[in-house]
Amino acid sequence: MMKKREISKTLMYAVLVIYAVVSLFPFVWSLLISFTPMTFKDAQGIERGVDIMQWPPEIDFFELPPHFFGAPATAENYREVFNIAPYGRWILNTLIYSALVTFANLIFDGLAGYAFARLRFKGRDTIFGFIMATMMVPFPAIIVPTYLLISNMGLINTFSGLVLPKLSLVFGIFLMRQFFLNLSMEIEEAAIIDGASIPRRAFSIMFPMAKPAFIALGIYTFLNTWNDFMWPLIVTSKKEMFTLTIGLNFFKGSFFTVWPYMMAATMLMTAPMIILYFVSQKYFLEVNVSSGVKG
């Protein structure tokens, strides 16, 4: 029996390692390309091009500087990204867009989740059922009416137009409701006996207790908005209003793509989210356990 368990455990780890390698390979490949120049001078002073698709790749981490695809690594691509495109403005746009959507979702999803979990009112479960049913409606099905509404309001190429349709997420309401349902009732019942109003119970008692859920919801919403592509593509047409996901297309031409610049821009966009996730992943685990949401 012990031998079978050891074999099963070994096989499980082997599968996980293979999965990790397959998953990380595109990211590592992109990272190496981001530090690879398009041309370089060899030892004889002859300028040569770089083939980033060569296999096996010529990679040497022990030289100074390290060599990727046979060329010395350089950070020039990262500097050029800011020189050839308003990349700083796109970072700011994405940061503002993500921050506003995240703040709005924390407020509205938190209040809605609390109401559906703790308050008793007529039609509560029916209304919540209808809200959950909207998760079955794919976003492409409502793109046209949403765009027409934003256009008629004169909000194209504005932060208001970007943020307005994203003020609340059904998943966020569900997440907060599940978390509030699993919190102890005794403390809130004591507050009711003391005459505390609904806003006071929510903001002074329940919301502080739901801190892990709010942190997880905030991180999830921020990540989702930071990587959002479809809606910014539709509602923005001016270069100065692009977000990072739209701006990446700037480095792709009709006949030629400057891959080192594209990968450098991609790494600049991806790195903050990777760091944020690793720093805060414990909150995802805590809220998933508390709310019964499976990851």
Secondary structure, 3 states (H helix, E strand, C coil): CHHHHHHHHHHHHHHHHHHHHHHHHHHHHHHHHHCCCCEEECCCCCEEECCCCCCCCCEECCCCCCEECCEECCCHHHHHHHHHCCHHHHHHHHHHHHHHHHHHHHHHHHHHHHHHHHCCCCCHHHHHHHHHHHHHCCHHHHHHHHHHHHHHCCCCCCHHHHHHHHCCCHHHHHHHHHHHHCCCCHHHHHHHHCCCCHHHHHHHHHHHHCHHHHHHHHHHHHHHHHCCCHHHHHHCCCHHHCCHHHHHHHHECCCCECHHHHHHHHHHHHHHHHHHHHHHHHHHHHHHHHHCCCC
